[in-house]
Structure formats: C-alpha cells, structure tokens
Amino acid sequence: MILVMDVGNTNIKAAVFDGKKLVKRWRCSTDPSMTSDQYGIIMMDLFRYHQLDPKNIEGIMISSVVPAINYTIEHMCRDYFHHEPRMLGPGMKTGINIRYENPRELGSDRIANAVATAELYGGPCIFIDFGTASTFGVVSEDRDFLGGAIGPGLRMMNRALATGTAKLPEIELQMPQSTIGRTTITNIQSGILVGFIGMIEKIVNQMKKEIGRETRVIATGGMAYLIRDNSDVIDEINPDLTLTGLRIIYDRNQNR
C-alpha cells in the first residue's frame, strides 16, 4: 500500500491506495504552525480509526503548494512511517508532455490533475479544481497538458468581500432563490455564486472554442457539486482526481 498526500492552502487531502484501489481517504487542516509530531499523531489516529496498519505503507508521494509546511510533512513521514517521501516536482516522470513555457511555475497539484485526467479520460479534456483557488487545465487529444487558467475560489471571494468592506458579512455559500436579492445576504449570495458560475461557464466555453472540438469537462474539489447542480458546464465529478494522479505518478517512478 502507498500513502499519497495533496497539501493545499486550506486542507491536506490524503489517501491510502492498495494497487489501483483507493482504500481510504481523509483530510485535515493545513496549518504551518503545527509540528511534525502533531501531524504524526493525527495521521496515526486516522490510521487506527480506519483500521489500517502504518507498517503496511511501502511508499509515500506528496504534492504541495505550501512550501512553508513541506519540511514538517517530510519529517512526519520519516518519523512515523519510516519512509522518505517523494515530493512531486521537476525531473519526475509524469507520462505526459507539459506544454507550459516554464514548467517549474506549474503547481504540483495541477500536474497530478493533468496526469489523472489524461489517464482516466484521454483528451481533449478540461479539468477544474475547485479549491482555495479555482484552477483550470486543458489536456489535448494527444494527452499533452497545454495550460489553463487560475481564478479565485468561492470561499476566497466570500472572505475577501467580508474582510475588505466595513459592513458586509461573510455568508453561507448557497444559491439564492432569485438573482435579484432583497436582503444583504441574498444580494451577496447572488453576486458571489451567480457571478462565480458565470466566470466558470465563460472560461470553459472560451476554452472549448479555442480547442475547436467536443471536449469533456471534469471537476474536482469541495465546491464541484454546488457548481454542477446549478450549471450544465460540468460533465463529471471525480473527487479523487488529484490523489489518483499522485498514485499514477508514484507508479511511474517506482524504478527510478
């Protein structure tokens, strides 16, 4: 079995795979102030809760977009799993061509998403990861990663509006019954959620136009279901897209 971890700005997603089978997955908060021992205790508790034996972990693959926490997570892996983790980065075999002008600028989570999309769905495909930021990527017919777009996430928009103004509150992220709101709360819900969906649809439709042929749209991340329920732009949701990509990349680098 292997352990994969996707360290994001808000949460750390982790999963155990036995071959290609996802055995268990979970998430915890990303907190650079926590120590390796604190993360180790959390991981050991999760393993016990899910009736998994840490001794059965044969390798670890990590994607991280939070450099400040990398040393802590690596240290935790050595102390509690007794393995040197592999950090997804330059020089690692991915199995896809990355057509980015400077691949070193590309977030490792987007690489993992591109690898999983190419492997599971082929191309052309657009994948969207609804996280702290909303990231879009395009996989070509030849399964090359062509690039994409980055925009704010829903929670980021909500928080920015509340902290950047004197009187507007942070609101519950649910669709209003009408775009024409009659309260401050429904006004904000309309502006954020309807506006966010409009951004998603505009970017996807423009990408499809530039691709020039039928293209599937795959979504992942916490807000994917909310968008799918209120727009027809998403063809499929895969909540484990990033974690699956990490598993595939681990397999492709086993003998390196």
Backbone hydrogen bonds, N-H to C=O, Kabsch-Sander energy under -0.5 kcal/mol:
donor,donor_aa,acceptor,acceptor_aa,energy
2,I,17,F,-2.4
3,L,59,G,-2.4
4,V,15,A,-2.6
5,M,61,M,-2.2
6,D,13,K,-3.4
7,V,5,M,-0.6
7,V,63,S,-3.7
8,G,6,D,-0.8
8,G,11,N,-2.4
12,I,28,C,-3.5
13,K,6,D,-2.5
13,K,11,N,-0.6
14,A,26,W,-2.8
15,A,4,V,-2.2
16,V,24,K,-2.5
17,F,2,I,-2.5
18,D,21,K,-2.8
19,G,17,F,-0.6
21,K,18,D,-1.7
23,V,16,V,-3.0
23,V,21,K,-0.7
24,K,16,V,-1.0
26,W,14,A,-2.5
28,C,12,I,-1.9
30,T,10,T,-2.4
31,D,29,S,-0.7
34,M,31,D,-2.0
39,Y,35,T,-2.1
40,G,36,S,-2.4
41,I,37,D,-2.6
42,I,38,Q,-2.0
43,M,39,Y,-2.6
44,M,40,G,-2.7
45,D,41,I,-2.5
46,L,42,I,-2.3
47,F,43,M,-2.5
48,R,44,M,-2.4
49,Y,45,D,-2.7
50,H,46,L,-2.2
51,Q,48,R,-1.4
52,L,47,F,-3.2
56,N,53,D,-2.1
57,I,54,P,-1.5
58,E,1,M,-3.8
59,G,1,M,-0.6
61,M,3,L,-2.1
62,I,86,R,-3.2
63,S,5,M,-2.7
65,V,7,V,-2.1
69,I,66,V,-2.0
70,N,66,V,-0.5
70,N,67,P,-1.1
71,Y,67,P,-0.5
73,I,69,I,-2.2
74,E,70,N,-2.8
75,H,71,Y,-2.6
76,M,72,T,-2.2
77,C,73,I,-2.2
78,R,74,E,-2.0
79,D,75,H,-2.4
80,Y,76,M,-2.7
81,F,77,C,-1.7
82,H,77,C,-0.8
82,H,78,R,-0.5
83,H,77,C,-1.2
86,R,60,I,-2.7
87,M,85,P,-0.6
88,L,62,I,-3.1
88,L,86,R,-0.6
92,M,89,G,-1.6
99,R,97,N,-0.7
99,R,145,F,-3.3
105,E,102,N,-2.4
106,L,103,P,-1.3
110,R,107,G,-0.6
111,I,107,G,-1.5
112,A,108,S,-2.3
113,N,109,D,-2.2
114,A,110,R,-2.3
115,V,111,I,-2.6
116,A,112,A,-2.3
117,T,113,N,-2.5
118,A,114,A,-2.6
119,E,115,V,-2.2
120,L,116,A,-2.9
121,Y,117,T,-2.6
122,G,117,T,-0.9
122,G,118,A,-0.8
125,C,139,V,-2.4
126,I,216,R,-2.9
127,F,137,G,-2.5
128,I,218,I,-2.5
129,D,135,T,-2.7
130,F,128,I,-0.6
130,F,220,T,-3.0
131,G,129,D,-1.4
131,G,133,A,-2.0
134,S,151,G,-2.9
135,T,129,D,-1.9
135,T,133,A,-0.7
136,F,149,A,-3.2
137,G,127,F,-2.2
138,V,147,G,-2.2
139,V,125,C,-2.8
140,S,138,V,-0.5
140,S,144,D,-2.8
143,R,140,S,-2.0
145,F,97,N,-3.1
146,L,138,V,-2.7
146,L,144,D,-0.8
147,G,138,V,-0.7
149,A,136,F,-1.2
151,G,134,S,-2.8
153,G,132,T,-1.5
157,M,153,G,-2.3
158,N,154,L,-2.4
159,R,155,R,-2.7
160,A,156,M,-2.6
161,L,157,M,-2.0
162,A,158,N,-1.7
163,T,159,R,-2.8
164,G,160,A,-1.8
174,Q,172,E,-1.7
181,G,179,T,-1.3
187,N,183,T,-2.3
188,I,184,T,-2.3
189,Q,185,I,-2.6
190,S,186,T,-2.3
191,G,187,N,-2.6
192,I,188,I,-3.0
193,L,189,Q,-2.3
194,V,189,Q,-0.8
194,V,190,S,-1.0
195,G,190,S,-1.1
196,F,192,I,-2.3
197,I,193,L,-2.5
198,G,194,V,-2.1
199,M,195,G,-1.9
200,I,196,F,-2.4
201,E,197,I,-2.8
202,K,198,G,-2.4
203,I,199,M,-2.4
204,V,200,I,-2.6
205,N,201,E,-2.6
206,Q,202,K,-2.1
207,M,203,I,-2.4
208,K,204,V,-2.7
209,K,205,N,-1.9
210,E,206,Q,-2.0
211,I,207,M,-2.4
212,G,208,K,-2.5
213,R,208,K,-0.5
216,R,124,P,-1.5
218,I,126,I,-3.0
218,I,216,R,-0.5
219,A,236,E,-2.6
220,T,128,I,-2.3
222,G,130,F,-0.5
223,M,130,F,-0.9
224,A,221,G,-1.7
227,I,223,M,-1.9
228,R,224,A,-2.6
229,D,225,Y,-2.3
230,N,226,L,-0.5
230,N,227,I,-1.2
231,S,228,R,-0.9
235,D,217,V,-1.8
236,E,217,V,-1.7
238,N,219,A,-3.0
241,L,238,N,-1.5
244,T,240,D,-2.8
245,G,241,L,-2.2
246,L,242,T,-2.0
247,R,243,L,-1.9
248,I,244,T,-2.4
249,I,245,G,-2.4
250,Y,246,L,-2.4
251,D,247,R,-2.2
252,R,248,I,-2.0
253,N,249,I,-0.7
253,N,250,Y,-1.2
254,Q,251,D,-1.1
256,R,253,N,-1.5
